[in-house]
Amino acid sequence: MESRKAPAVFQALLVVAVGTALGAGVNAVSRHPTTLLAPVYPTSASGPAACGSSPGAAAARVGTITQADAVVACGACTAAFVDARGAEDYAHGHLPGALHLPPVGHDQELSVVEPLRAYDTVVVYDEGAGCALARGVAERLLSMGLHDVRVLEGGWTQWQASGSAAESGACTECEGPGR
């Protein structure tokens, strides 16, 4: 009986190893690979209900904007864009001129938010699988006194899939003086 346990354990470990290698290989060749070992950021303080069912006043004031309307606003420079994803995702690609505001604030947050006040509309986006990160940042911007803050429908994933303009690199405006 003891001799049967060793091959079963070995087989289980082999299945796990092959499954892990296969999963990593598929992820590597995917059009939208998952970033492995990247930091995970919490959603807004309003929790998972922030995607529209939250009864809070800020959630009720956060509207959405379609991809088509956002393309027009981006091309005309009539709206400011804010990327709510992690810094690494932002650096890999973002909407032209978008500022980076992560779901959890940082030291220079007020200096990053200040230029947004010059725009009538601020559009916040995240990856697009849901709206929790973008909605949380949008609610935070509303609480800081910005008035027309919207979440981009479909987020970065749909923007990129449609072939709309994009750029890459770290957010130099977000680093603050001397950083």
Secondary structure, DSSP 8 states (H G I E B T S, - for coil): -HHHHHHHHHHHHHHHHHHHHHHHHHHHHSSS---TT-------TTGGGGGTT--SHHHHH-EEE-HHHHHHHHHHT-EEEEE-S-HHHHHH-BSTT-EE--SS--TTHHHHHGGGGGSSEEEEE--SS-SHHHHHHHHHHHHTT--EEEEETTHHHHHHHTT---B-S--GGGS-TT-
